[in-house]
Amino acid sequence: MNAQKLRTSSLDDIAPTITFFPRLQLASLCEVSGSTIDRYRNDLIEAKVSRFEWQFYGGGYDRESAECMWQYAQLIKMMRVALAKQMISSHMEEFWRNYGQKNR
């Protein structure tokens, strides 16, 4: 999948005037839990994503880092849906085959 095709919006669309995003505010905007936003942060640090920086003492993200998190959250959501759609037929065939064998 082309990442450009997956991009649906930016933080400019939902929070155009905010310059600093506290951790839980960003989690809420991304519609994920605090622990998930922490996992995403660690993923982006590990991947050395350009313009991403975690401000530990500030407890949040500047605009550019928040945009990285927002885009990552959107990509994760879309990729899960795409992957699920790809896998559902073969998964259900195997499930029903195994289910039928157990219930004979």
Secondary structure, DSSP 8 states (H G I E B T S, - for coil): --HHHH----HHHH-TT--EEEHHHHHHHHT--HHHHHHHHHHHHHTT-TT---BTTTTEEEHHHHHHHHHHHHHHHHHHHHHHHHHHHHHHHHHHHHHHHHT-
